[in-house]
């Protein structure tokens, strides 16, 4: 069998090392590129959020659908080794194309820093993405199955451990890339104009992919390679088709029943093929409920990140931005996989409990559904702290007195008195039809001014007053917490002259007298700003700094003249900062990650161990298909509509997965584990006895020693 070649190391074939390193580089490359995509679409190609997200999700779904293609090529035509090499080349080209598409100097002929013909860049990046989807998807099922192929009979334990290490490499790659790629992006580069360095950030993944390919080819001499056996999928489809047709022909009571519906193919196909197809269909049937797990799992990138934006990112001394919480998953995987493998499973085995693959997967689903229950509890806690925003037919109003008189404002049902430079503590909520009249009066002057304004329903408004007869209504434009956990700041000008404010890179241009600017948004921390106006003496200070901003707050800064004739700024709170700590998300990430470790690693290894030797990649692809369907479920549910309460959606998902988990547990009870190698050896044995060993195309199952390659 050419055993002399597979050198050992800790009881593992040495070739495994090359496969794991290859996987690490490939995942680093893939996730590094993926982390940038949405930003690249928005900032470089100038697409809006919706289009960017749609294209991004389409790309991710494609990456999970192309494995079917890769598996077919590997199992029927090129074999796993050649498939991995050729598709990796396609992949590397794709990465290179997308790096080139992000060079603005490519079409920037007038050197003004923005590309002159965007279609060129769009076309290039779409070609690049298509090649990447084909590459990454195509090699996915082959790499894990090819790794499994390197083990001998009787090395099941090492093989299971390999799938764990393999999974670890995937997550270590994605973890490092999510940390490193954003650092590369903020570097500046360019020939004629300096700007964010997308070519470098896309180029590093491309280079790593080339490294992955070289590492994989270097190991070539050590691999055990199996020859593909003709168009196996074609045969499978024909055989299933024939069995169904034949069963239908013999549907009357006159014909004796057969044990399994596939036995109806016996007339035309040999027993070995039928038994192999039975193995695959049994596993595929088990896979039907699994996408529900992935539907929950994939929400940590979307829903859970949105949840983090309504939380406070100060954890001890460090500050975390909401989108960095996702790395918790990868960090926990890197910690949990070894612990579960080396500590938890052996302990369970010591207690005499037979923790089979399918039991592990059931437990994984249960843990994931519990993670969503925890997410719902956290959401309820957050909801308690969120400000109330106006409903569809309501209006919210707050009064801000920016003059020197005491003012009284009369609303239907109540009136508020405000000293100079003060505001009402909260927004007052009115039904639009009850809001009949608003009047302003002041103790020092006769007469009442009526506020004539068409309030827009569903929005917050600020009523600025500075004289008994002078007012202005401003629509706030914020009817939710600021996005991405940032803080909104607007300026109100209480001077008689126009002002312009510059605040850490953003400009509030020409705010007119007694008016408010719109909000601009800033991440946490102290912000410095300068105020430009003709209204002050040259010796006055124009540099100011904000209070220390937290997460998700909004403020109004009123600029007024101080007693010494210079400027002073007074701060009013519009939306309080988030109070629930982001650390509270860690329990749900922990539960989901534990679920992933027992579910996902086991699934890879189960798919490999239960597949006949000529369909290993196909079953790996089937496993990846459950991930794709899970992604699609999320898109459908998210598109179908929102629950008025986010926690209700979490509970819905948790209970759906719980139901699926119970169904899966029942299905698993009726599954009998098999050893495909033994069954196939039995067929070889029978054929030898019958003396037809030589003509049978299947007798060349042994790996072909490929020293001549």
C-alpha positions as CSV (number, residue, x, y, z in Angstrom):
1,X,0.0,0.0,0.0
2,X,3.0,2.3,0.0
3,X,2.8,2.8,3.8
4,X,6.5,3.6,4.1
5,X,5.7,7.1,2.9
6,X,3.4,8.4,5.6
7,X,5.8,9.4,8.3
8,X,4.4,9.6,11.8
9,X,4.5,12.3,14.5
10,X,2.7,11.8,17.8
11,X,0.8,9.0,16.2
12,X,-0.5,11.4,13.5
13,X,0.6,11.3,9.9
14,X,3.0,14.1,9.2
15,X,1.0,15.2,6.2
16,X,-1.7,16.5,8.5
17,X,0.6,19.3,9.5
18,X,0.6,20.7,6.0
19,X,-3.2,20.4,5.7
20,X,-3.8,22.3,9.0
21,X,-1.4,25.1,8.1
22,X,-3.1,25.4,4.7
23,X,-6.5,25.7,6.3
24,X,-5.3,28.3,8.8
25,X,-3.9,30.5,6.0
26,X,-7.0,30.0,3.8
27,X,-9.4,31.0,6.6
28,X,-7.2,34.0,7.5
29,X,-7.3,35.1,3.9
30,X,-11.1,34.6,3.6
31,X,-12.2,36.2,6.8
32,X,-9.7,39.1,6.4
33,X,-11.2,39.8,3.0
34,X,-14.8,39.4,4.3
35,X,-14.3,41.8,7.2
36,X,-13.5,44.6,4.7
37,X,-16.2,43.9,2.1
38,X,-19.1,46.0,3.5
39,X,-16.7,49.0,4.2
40,X,-15.2,48.7,0.8
41,X,-18.6,48.7,-0.9
42,X,-19.8,51.7,1.1
43,X,-16.7,53.9,1.2
44,X,-14.9,53.0,-2.0
45,X,-17.7,52.0,-4.4
46,X,-20.1,54.4,-2.7
47,X,-23.0,52.0,-2.4
48,X,-25.7,52.5,0.3
49,X,-26.1,50.2,3.4
50,X,-28.9,48.1,1.9
51,X,-27.1,47.2,-1.4
52,X,-23.9,46.6,0.5
53,X,-25.5,44.2,2.9
54,X,-27.5,42.4,0.2
55,X,-24.4,41.8,-2.0
56,X,-22.4,40.7,1.1
57,X,-25.0,38.1,2.1
58,X,-25.4,36.9,-1.4
59,X,-21.6,36.4,-1.5
60,X,-21.6,34.5,1.8
61,X,-24.5,32.2,0.6
62,X,-22.6,31.6,-2.6
63,X,-19.5,30.5,-0.7
64,X,-21.6,27.8,1.0
65,X,-23.3,26.7,-2.2
66,X,-20.2,26.2,-4.3
67,X,-18.9,23.3,-2.1
68,X,-21.4,21.0,-3.9
69,X,-19.5,21.8,-7.1
70,X,-16.1,21.3,-5.5
71,X,-17.2,17.9,-4.1
72,X,-18.4,16.7,-7.4
73,X,-15.2,17.7,-9.2
74,X,-13.1,15.9,-6.4
75,X,-15.1,12.7,-6.0
76,X,-15.9,12.1,-9.7
77,X,-13.1,13.7,-11.8
78,X,-9.9,15.2,-10.5
79,X,-9.6,13.6,-7.0
80,X,-9.2,15.7,-3.9
81,X,-5.6,16.7,-4.2
82,X,-5.8,18.1,-7.7
83,X,-9.1,19.8,-7.0
84,X,-7.6,21.6,-4.0
85,X,-4.6,22.8,-6.0
86,X,-6.5,23.9,-9.1
87,X,-9.3,25.7,-7.2
88,X,-6.7,27.4,-4.8
89,X,-5.1,28.9,-7.9
90,X,-8.5,30.2,-9.0
91,X,-9.0,31.6,-5.4
92,X,-5.6,33.3,-5.4
93,X,-6.3,35.0,-8.7
94,X,-9.7,36.1,-7.3
95,X,-8.0,37.7,-4.3
96,X,-5.5,39.4,-6.5
97,X,-8.2,40.8,-8.8
98,X,-10.1,42.3,-5.9
99,X,-6.9,43.9,-4.6
100,X,-6.3,45.5,-8.0
101,X,-10.0,46.6,-8.1
102,X,-9.4,48.7,-5.0
103,X,-6.4,50.7,-6.4
104,X,-7.9,54.1,-7.0
105,X,-4.9,55.1,-9.2
106,X,-6.1,52.5,-11.7
107,X,-8.6,54.8,-13.3
108,X,-7.8,58.0,-11.4
109,X,-6.3,59.9,-14.3
110,X,-6.8,63.4,-12.9
111,X,-5.1,62.4,-9.6
112,X,-7.9,63.9,-7.5
113,X,-8.1,60.9,-5.2
114,X,-11.3,59.3,-6.4
115,X,-11.6,56.9,-9.3
116,X,-12.8,58.3,-12.6
117,X,-14.7,55.3,-13.9
118,X,-16.3,53.3,-11.1
119,X,-17.8,50.6,-13.4
120,X,-14.3,49.3,-14.0
121,X,-13.8,48.9,-10.2
122,X,-17.2,47.4,-9.7
123,X,-16.7,44.9,-12.6
124,X,-13.3,43.9,-11.3
125,X,-14.5,43.4,-7.7
126,X,-17.5,41.3,-8.8
127,X,-15.2,39.1,-11.0
128,X,-12.9,38.8,-8.0
129,X,-15.7,37.9,-5.6
130,X,-17.1,35.3,-8.1
131,X,-13.6,33.6,-8.3
132,X,-13.2,33.7,-4.5
133,X,-16.6,32.1,-4.0
134,X,-15.8,29.4,-6.4
135,X,-12.4,28.9,-4.8
136,X,-13.2,29.0,-1.1
137,X,-16.4,27.0,-1.5
138,X,-14.9,24.5,-3.8
139,X,-11.9,23.5,-1.6
140,X,-13.9,23.5,1.6
141,X,-15.3,20.0,1.5
142,X,-12.2,18.6,-0.1
143,X,-9.7,19.9,2.5
144,X,-11.5,18.4,5.5
145,X,-12.2,15.1,3.7
146,X,-8.6,14.9,2.4
147,X,-7.3,15.3,5.9
148,X,-9.5,12.5,7.1
149,X,-8.1,10.3,4.2
150,X,-4.6,10.5,5.7
151,X,-5.5,8.2,8.6
152,X,-5.3,4.4,8.6
153,X,-8.0,2.0,9.9
154,X,-7.9,1.9,13.7
155,X,-6.8,5.6,14.0
156,X,-10.4,6.8,14.6
157,X,-9.3,8.5,17.8
158,X,-6.5,10.5,16.1
159,X,-8.9,11.2,13.2
160,X,-11.5,12.7,15.6
161,X,-8.8,14.8,17.2
162,X,-7.7,15.9,13.7
163,X,-11.2,17.4,13.0
164,X,-10.9,19.3,16.3
165,X,-7.5,20.7,15.5
166,X,-8.8,21.5,12.0
167,X,-11.7,23.5,13.5
168,X,-9.3,25.2,15.8
169,X,-7.2,26.3,12.8
170,X,-10.3,27.7,11.1
171,X,-11.1,29.9,14.1
172,X,-7.5,30.9,14.9
173,X,-7.3,32.1,11.3
174,X,-10.5,34.1,11.5
175,X,-9.6,35.5,14.9
176,X,-6.2,36.8,13.8
177,X,-7.6,38.2,10.6
178,X,-10.4,40.1,12.2
179,X,-7.8,41.7,14.5
180,X,-5.1,42.4,11.9
181,X,-7.1,43.4,8.8
182,X,-8.8,46.5,10.3
183,X,-5.3,47.7,11.3
184,X,-4.1,47.3,7.7
185,X,-7.1,49.2,6.4
186,X,-6.4,52.4,8.4
187,X,-2.9,52.7,6.9
188,X,-2.6,55.4,4.3
189,X,-1.2,54.7,0.8
190,X,-1.5,55.8,-2.8
191,X,0.7,57.1,-5.7
192,X,-0.9,60.5,-6.3
193,X,-3.2,60.9,-3.3
194,X,-3.0,59.4,0.1
195,X,-6.1,57.5,1.3
196,X,-7.3,54.4,3.2
197,X,-5.2,51.5,2.1
198,X,-7.6,48.9,0.6
199,X,-5.1,47.4,-1.8
200,X,-2.8,46.5,1.2
201,X,-5.7,45.2,3.3
202,X,-6.9,43.0,0.4
203,X,-3.3,42.2,-0.8
204,X,-2.2,40.6,2.5
205,X,-5.0,37.9,2.3
206,X,-4.1,37.4,-1.3
207,X,-0.4,36.8,-0.4
208,X,-1.5,34.4,2.4
209,X,-3.6,32.4,0.0
210,X,-0.5,32.0,-2.2
211,X,1.4,30.8,0.9
212,X,-1.4,28.4,1.7
213,X,-1.2,26.9,-1.8
214,X,2.6,26.6,-1.7
215,X,2.5,24.9,1.8
216,X,-0.1,22.4,0.5
217,X,1.9,21.5,-2.6
218,X,5.1,21.1,-0.6
219,X,3.5,18.2,1.3
220,X,2.6,16.5,-1.9
221,X,4.9,13.6,-1.6
222,X,3.5,12.5,1.8
223,X,-0.2,12.5,1.1
224,X,-2.3,9.4,0.7
225,X,-4.2,10.1,-2.5
226,X,-7.3,8.1,-3.6
227,X,-8.2,8.0,-7.3
228,X,-11.7,9.3,-8.1
229,X,-14.0,6.6,-9.4
230,X,-15.8,8.0,-12.5
231,X,-18.8,10.1,-12.3
232,X,-20.0,8.8,-8.9
233,X,-22.8,11.4,-8.5
234,X,-24.2,10.6,-11.9
235,X,-24.4,7.0,-10.9
236,X,-26.0,7.8,-7.6
237,X,-28.7,10.0,-9.3
238,X,-29.4,7.3,-11.9
239,X,-29.6,4.6,-9.3
240,X,-32.0,6.5,-7.1
241,X,-34.1,7.4,-10.1
242,X,-34.3,3.8,-11.2
243,X,-35.2,2.6,-7.7
244,X,-38.1,5.1,-7.5
245,X,-39.3,4.2,-11.0
246,X,-39.1,0.5,-10.4
247,X,-40.8,0.8,-7.0
248,X,-43.6,2.7,-8.7
249,X,-44.0,0.0,-11.5
250,X,-44.3,-2.7,-8.8
251,X,-46.7,-0.8,-6.6
252,X,-49.5,-3.4,-6.6
253,X,-50.0,-5.9,-3.7
254,X,-49.0,-8.8,-6.0
255,X,-45.3,-8.0,-5.6
256,X,-43.4,-8.8,-2.4
257,X,-42.3,-5.7,-0.4
258,X,-38.5,-5.0,-0.2
259,X,-36.7,-4.1,3.0
260,X,-35.5,-0.7,1.8
261,X,-36.8,1.5,-1.1
262,X,-33.3,1.5,-2.6
263,X,-33.4,-2.3,-2.9
264,X,-35.7,-1.8,-5.9
265,X,-32.6,-0.9,-7.8
266,X,-31.1,-4.4,-7.5
267,X,-32.1,-5.4,-11.0
268,X,-29.8,-3.0,-12.6
269,X,-27.1,-1.9,-10.0
270,X,-24.7,-3.8,-7.9
271,X,-25.1,-4.3,-4.2
272,X,-22.0,-2.3,-3.3
273,X,-23.3,0.9,-4.9
274,X,-26.7,0.4,-3.4
275,X,-25.3,0.0,0.1
276,X,-23.1,3.1,-0.4
277,X,-26.1,5.2,-1.5
278,X,-28.0,3.9,1.6
279,X,-25.3,5.2,3.8
280,X,-25.4,8.7,2.2
281,X,-29.2,9.0,2.2
282,X,-29.4,8.0,5.8
283,X,-27.0,10.8,6.8
284,X,-28.7,13.3,4.4
285,X,-32.0,12.6,6.0
286,X,-30.5,13.3,9.5
287,X,-29.3,16.7,8.1
288,X,-32.8,18.0,7.3
289,X,-33.3,19.7,10.8
290,X,-29.8,21.0,11.1
291,X,-30.0,24.4,9.3
292,X,-32.1,25.7,12.2
293,X,-28.9,25.6,14.3
294,X,-27.0,27.7,11.8
295,X,-29.9,30.1,11.5
296,X,-29.4,31.0,15.2
297,X,-25.6,30.8,15.0
298,X,-25.3,33.3,12.1
299,X,-27.2,36.0,14.0
300,X,-24.2,36.8,16.2
301,X,-22.9,38.8,13.2
302,X,-26.1,40.8,12.7
303,X,-28.7,40.8,15.5
304,X,-26.3,40.4,18.4
305,X,-24.0,43.1,17.1
306,X,-27.1,45.4,16.9
307,X,-27.9,44.5,20.5
308,X,-24.3,45.5,21.5
309,X,-24.9,48.9,20.0
310,X,-27.5,49.6,22.7
311,X,-25.0,48.6,25.5
312,X,-22.1,50.2,27.3
313,X,-18.7,49.0,26.1
314,X,-16.6,49.9,29.1
315,X,-15.5,46.6,30.5
316,X,-13.1,47.4,33.4
317,X,-10.3,49.5,32.0
318,X,-10.8,48.6,28.3
319,X,-13.4,50.0,25.9
320,X,-14.9,47.7,23.3
321,X,-16.7,48.9,20.1
322,X,-19.9,46.9,19.4
323,X,-18.6,45.1,16.3
324,X,-15.6,43.8,18.2
325,X,-17.8,41.6,20.4
326,X,-17.9,39.0,17.6
327,X,-14.3,38.2,18.3
328,X,-15.5,36.8,21.6
329,X,-16.8,33.8,19.7
330,X,-13.5,33.0,18.0
331,X,-11.5,33.6,21.2
332,X,-13.8,31.2,23.1
333,X,-13.5,28.6,20.4
334,X,-9.7,28.6,20.6
335,X,-10.0,28.1,24.4
336,X,-13.0,25.7,24.4
337,X,-12.0,23.2,21.7
338,X,-8.9,21.9,23.6
339,X,-10.8,21.9,26.9
340,X,-13.8,20.0,25.6
341,X,-11.6,17.5,23.7
342,X,-9.0,16.9,26.5
343,X,-11.2,17.3,29.6
344,X,-14.9,17.2,29.1
345,X,-15.3,14.2,26.8
346,X,-12.9,12.0,28.8
347,X,-14.7,12.9,32.0
348,X,-18.1,12.0,30.4
349,X,-16.6,8.7,29.2
350,X,-15.2,8.0,32.7
351,X,-18.7,8.3,34.1
352,X,-19.7,5.5,31.8
353,X,-22.0,7.5,29.6
354,X,-21.8,6.7,25.9
355,X,-21.7,10.2,24.4
356,X,-22.2,9.4,20.8
357,X,-21.8,11.9,17.9
358,X,-25.5,12.4,17.5
359,X,-26.0,12.9,21.2
360,X,-23.3,15.6,21.1
361,X,-25.0,17.3,18.3
362,X,-28.4,17.3,20.2
363,X,-26.7,18.8,23.2
364,X,-25.1,21.5,20.9
365,X,-28.6,22.5,19.6
366,X,-29.9,22.7,23.1
367,X,-27.1,25.0,24.2
368,X,-27.6,27.3,21.3
369,X,-31.3,27.6,22.0
370,X,-30.4,28.4,25.7
371,X,-28.0,31.1,24.4
372,X,-31.0,32.8,22.7
373,X,-33.0,32.6,25.9
374,X,-30.2,34.4,27.7
375,X,-30.0,37.0,24.8
376,X,-33.7,37.6,25.3
377,X,-33.2,38.2,29.1
378,X,-30.4,40.6,28.3
379,X,-32.7,42.3,25.8
380,X,-35.4,42.8,28.4
381,X,-32.9,44.4,30.7
382,X,-31.8,46.7,27.9
383,X,-35.4,47.6,27.0
384,X,-36.0,48.8,30.6
385,X,-33.2,51.4,30.1
386,X,-34.1,52.5,26.6
387,X,-35.8,55.9,26.2
388,X,-39.4,55.9,24.9
389,X,-39.6,57.1,21.4
390,X,-42.9,58.4,19.8
391,X,-45.3,55.9,18.2
392,X,-46.8,56.3,14.7
393,X,-49.5,58.9,15.6
394,X,-47.6,60.5,18.4
395,X,-45.3,63.6,18.7
396,X,-42.7,64.2,21.4
397,X,-41.7,67.8,22.3
398,X,-39.1,69.2,24.6
399,X,-38.7,73.0,25.3
400,X,-35.3,74.6,25.4
401,X,-35.1,78.2,26.6
402,X,-32.1,79.9,25.0
403,X,-33.0,83.5,25.9
404,X,-32.6,85.8,28.9
405,X,-36.2,85.7,30.2
406,X,-38.2,83.3,32.2
407,X,-40.7,81.6,29.9
408,X,-43.9,79.6,30.4
409,X,-45.2,77.3,27.7
410,X,-48.8,76.1,27.8
411,X,-49.5,72.6,26.3
412,X,-53.0,70.9,26.3
413,X,-53.3,69.6,29.8
414,X,-50.2,71.1,31.4
415,X,-47.8,74.0,31.3
416,X,-44.1,74.3,31.9
417,X,-42.0,77.2,33.3
418,X,-38.4,77.5,32.3
419,X,-35.7,79.8,33.7
420,X,-33.1,81.2,31.3
421,X,-30.8,78.6,29.7
422,X,-32.8,75.5,30.8
423,X,-34.8,72.8,29.2
424,X,-37.7,70.4,30.2
425,X,-36.2,67.3,31.8
426,X,-37.9,64.9,29.4
427,X,-39.7,64.8,26.1
428,X,-43.4,65.2,26.5
429,X,-45.5,62.8,24.4
430,X,-48.8,64.0,22.7
431,X,-51.3,62.3,20.4
432,X,-51.2,64.3,17.2
433,X,-55.0,64.9,17.3
434,X,-54.9,66.1,20.9
435,X,-52.1,68.6,20.3
436,X,-54.6,71.5,19.6
437,X,-52.6,74.6,20.8
438,X,-49.2,75.6,22.3
439,X,-48.9,79.1,23.7
440,X,-45.8,80.9,25.0
441,X,-46.0,83.7,27.6
442,X,-43.5,85.5,29.8
443,X,-44.0,87.2,33.2
444,X,-42.3,90.4,32.1
445,X,-44.5,91.0,29.0
446,X,-48.1,91.1,28.2
447,X,-49.6,89.0,25.4
448,X,-49.4,85.3,24.4
449,X,-47.7,83.9,21.3
450,X,-49.3,80.8,19.7
451,X,-46.9,78.2,18.2
452,X,-48.0,77.6,14.6
453,X,-46.2,74.5,13.4
454,X,-47.1,71.3,11.5
455,X,-45.5,68.6,13.7
456,X,-44.4,65.5,11.9
457,X,-45.8,62.4,13.6
458,X,-43.5,59.7,14.9
459,X,-40.8,62.2,15.5
460,X,-39.2,64.2,18.3
461,X,-39.1,67.9,18.2
462,X,-37.3,70.7,20.1
463,X,-39.1,74.0,20.7
464,X,-36.4,76.7,21.0
465,X,-37.7,79.9,22.7
466,X,-35.7,83.1,23.4
467,X,-38.3,85.8,23.5
468,X,-42.0,85.9,24.4
469,X,-42.8,86.3,20.7
470,X,-39.9,84.4,19.1
471,X,-39.5,80.7,18.8
472,X,-38.4,78.0,16.4
473,X,-39.4,74.3,16.2
474,X,-36.6,71.9,15.2
475,X,-37.3,68.3,14.1
476,X,-34.6,66.2,16.0
477,X,-34.3,63.4,13.4
478,X,-33.3,60.9,16.0
479,X,-36.1,58.5,16.8
480,X,-33.9,55.6,17.9
481,X,-30.6,55.2,19.7
482,X,-27.6,56.3,17.5
483,X,-26.2,53.5,15.4
484,X,-23.0,51.5,16.1
485,X,-23.0,52.8,19.7
486,X,-21.9,56.2,18.6
487,X,-23.0,59.5,20.2
488,X,-25.0,62.3,18.5
489,X,-24.0,65.9,19.1
490,X,-25.8,69.0,17.7
491,X,-25.1,72.7,18.3
492,X,-27.7,75.4,19.1
493,X,-26.5,78.9,18.3
494,X,-27.9,81.4,20.8
495,X,-25.8,84.3,19.4
496,X,-26.9,86.9,16.8
497,X,-24.2,85.9,14.3
498,X,-23.5,82.8,12.3
499,X,-21.1,80.1,13.6
500,X,-19.1,77.2,12.1
501,X,-17.9,74.4,14.4
502,X,-15.2,71.8,13.7
503,X,-15.3,68.7,15.9
504,X,-12.8,65.9,15.5
505,X,-12.8,65.9,11.7
506,X,-16.5,66.8,11.2
507,X,-17.8,70.2,10.3
508,X,-21.1,72.0,11.3
509,X,-21.2,74.5,8.6
510,X,-22.8,78.0,9.1
511,X,-25.3,77.4,11.9
512,X,-27.6,80.5,11.8
513,X,-28.6,82.6,14.7
514,X,-31.2,81.0,17.1
515,X,-31.1,77.7,15.2
516,X,-29.9,74.1,15.7
517,X,-27.6,72.1,13.5
518,X,-28.4,68.5,12.7
519,X,-26.7,65.7,14.7
520,X,-23.3,64.3,13.7
521,X,-22.0,61.1,15.3
522,X,-18.8,60.3,17.2
523,X,-17.4,57.2,18.9
524,X,-16.7,57.2,22.7
525,X,-14.1,59.4,24.3
526,X,-13.4,63.2,24.8
527,X,-13.8,65.3,21.7
528,X,-12.1,68.6,20.9
529,X,-13.8,71.3,18.9
530,X,-13.3,74.8,17.7
531,X,-16.0,77.5,17.2
532,X,-15.5,80.1,14.4
533,X,-17.5,83.3,14.4
534,X,-17.2,87.0,13.9
535,X,-19.0,87.7,17.2
536,X,-16.0,87.6,19.6
537,X,-12.9,89.6,20.4
538,X,-9.7,88.2,18.9
539,X,-8.3,87.4,22.4
540,X,-11.1,85.0,23.3
541,X,-10.6,81.2,23.4
542,X,-12.2,79.3,20.5
543,X,-11.0,75.8,21.5
544,X,-13.3,73.7,23.6
545,X,-13.7,70.1,24.6
546,X,-16.7,67.9,25.2
547,X,-17.5,65.8,28.3
548,X,-16.3,62.2,28.1
549,X,-18.8,60.5,25.8
550,X,-20.0,57.0,26.5
551,X,-22.0,54.9,24.1
552,X,-25.4,55.6,22.4
553,X,-26.1,59.1,23.9
554,X,-27.1,62.4,22.3
555,X,-26.4,65.9,23.4
556,X,-27.3,69.5,22.5
557,X,-24.5,72.0,23.0
558,X,-25.8,75.6,23.3
559,X,-23.3,78.3,22.3
560,X,-23.9,81.6,24.1
561,X,-22.1,84.8,25.0
562,X,-20.5,84.8,28.5
563,X,-20.4,87.8,30.8
564,X,-16.9,88.7,29.6
565,X,-18.0,88.9,26.0
566,X,-16.4,85.6,25.0
567,X,-18.1,82.3,24.3
568,X,-19.3,79.6,26.6
569,X,-21.0,76.3,25.8
570,X,-23.7,74.7,27.9
571,X,-24.5,70.9,27.5
572,X,-28.0,69.4,27.5
573,X,-28.7,65.7,27.4
574,X,-31.2,64.5,24.7
575,X,-30.7,60.8,25.0
576,X,-29.0,59.2,28.0
577,X,-26.0,57.0,27.3
578,X,-26.4,53.2,27.4
579,X,-26.1,51.7,30.9
580,X,-26.3,47.9,30.4
581,X,-22.7,46.6,30.2
582,X,-21.5,44.7,27.1
583,X,-19.9,42.1,29.4
584,X,-23.5,40.8,29.9
585,X,-23.3,39.5,26.3
586,X,-20.5,37.1,27.3
587,X,-22.8,34.4,28.8
588,X,-24.8,34.1,25.6
589,X,-21.6,34.0,23.5
590,X,-20.3,31.3,25.9
591,X,-23.4,29.1,25.5
592,X,-23.5,29.5,21.8
593,X,-19.8,28.7,21.5
594,X,-20.1,25.6,23.6
595,X,-23.0,24.6,21.4
596,X,-20.8,25.2,18.3
597,X,-17.9,23.1,19.7
598,X,-20.0,20.0,20.4
599,X,-22.2,20.5,17.3
600,X,-19.9,21.7,14.5
601,X,-16.7,19.7,15.2
602,X,-18.8,16.6,15.7
603,X,-20.7,17.2,12.5
604,X,-17.5,17.4,10.4
605,X,-16.2,14.2,11.9
606,X,-19.6,12.4,11.8
607,X,-20.0,13.3,8.1
608,X,-16.6,11.8,7.4
609,X,-16.9,8.7,9.4
610,X,-20.3,7.7,8.1
611,X,-19.5,8.3,4.4
612,X,-18.4,5.6,1.9
613,X,-14.9,6.1,0.7
614,X,-15.9,7.4,-2.7
615,X,-18.3,10.0,-1.4
616,X,-16.4,11.6,1.5
617,X,-16.3,15.1,-0.1
618,X,-20.0,14.9,-1.1
619,X,-21.1,14.4,2.5
620,X,-18.8,17.2,3.7
621,X,-20.5,19.4,1.1
622,X,-23.9,18.2,2.4
623,X,-22.9,19.4,5.8
624,X,-21.8,22.8,4.5
625,X,-25.2,23.0,2.6
626,X,-27.0,23.0,6.0
627,X,-25.0,26.2,6.8
628,X,-26.1,27.8,3.5
629,X,-29.7,27.0,4.2
630,X,-29.4,28.4,7.7
631,X,-28.1,31.7,6.2
632,X,-31.1,31.7,3.8
633,X,-33.5,31.2,6.7
634,X,-32.1,34.3,8.5
635,X,-32.5,36.4,5.3
636,X,-36.1,35.3,5.0
637,X,-37.0,35.8,8.7
638,X,-35.2,39.2,8.8
639,X,-37.0,40.2,5.6
640,X,-40.4,38.9,6.6
641,X,-40.8,41.6,9.3
642,X,-39.8,42.7,12.7
643,X,-41.4,41.8,16.0
644,X,-42.4,44.9,17.9
645,X,-40.2,43.5,20.6
646,X,-36.7,42.2,19.8
647,X,-36.8,39.8,22.8
648,X,-39.9,38.1,21.4
649,X,-37.9,37.3,18.2
650,X,-35.1,35.8,20.2
651,X,-37.6,33.6,22.2
652,X,-39.2,32.6,18.9
653,X,-35.9,31.4,17.5
654,X,-35.0,29.7,20.8
655,X,-38.3,27.7,20.8
656,X,-38.0,26.8,17.1
657,X,-34.6,25.4,17.7
658,X,-35.8,23.6,20.8
659,X,-38.6,21.9,18.8
660,X,-36.1,21.0,16.0
661,X,-33.7,19.7,18.7
662,X,-36.4,17.3,20.0
663,X,-37.2,16.1,16.5
664,X,-33.5,15.5,15.8
665,X,-33.1,13.6,19.1
666,X,-35.9,11.2,18.0
667,X,-34.4,10.8,14.5
668,X,-31.0,10.1,16.1
669,X,-32.5,7.3,18.3
670,X,-33.3,5.3,15.1
671,X,-29.9,5.9,13.4
672,X,-27.5,2.9,13.5
673,X,-23.8,3.8,13.2
674,X,-21.8,2.0,10.5
675,X,-18.2,1.6,9.6
676,X,-18.1,2.1,5.8
677,X,-14.6,0.6,5.5
678,X,-15.7,-2.6,7.1
679,X,-18.7,-2.9,4.8
680,X,-16.6,-2.2,1.8
681,X,-14.0,-4.7,2.9
682,X,-16.8,-7.3,3.2
683,X,-17.8,-6.7,-0.4
684,X,-14.1,-7.1,-1.5
685,X,-14.1,-10.4,0.4
686,X,-17.2,-11.7,-1.3
687,X,-15.9,-10.7,-4.8
688,X,-12.6,-12.5,-4.2
689,X,-14.6,-15.6,-3.2
690,X,-16.7,-15.3,-6.4
691,X,-13.5,-15.0,-8.3
692,X,-14.4,-11.8,-10.1
693,X,-11.9,-9.6,-8.4
694,X,-10.0,-8.6,-11.5
695,X,-12.7,-7.3,-13.8
696,X,-14.4,-5.3,-11.1
697,X,-13.6,-1.6,-11.5
698,X,-13.9,-1.1,-7.7
699,X,-11.0,-3.4,-6.8
700,X,-8.5,-0.5,-7.3
701,X,-9.8,1.2,-4.1
702,X,-6.3,1.2,-2.6
703,X,-4.6,4.6,-2.6
704,X,-2.3,4.7,-5.7
705,X,1.2,5.4,-4.7
706,X,2.1,8.5,-6.6
707,X,5.9,8.7,-6.3
708,X,6.0,9.6,-10.0
709,X,4.1,12.9,-9.5
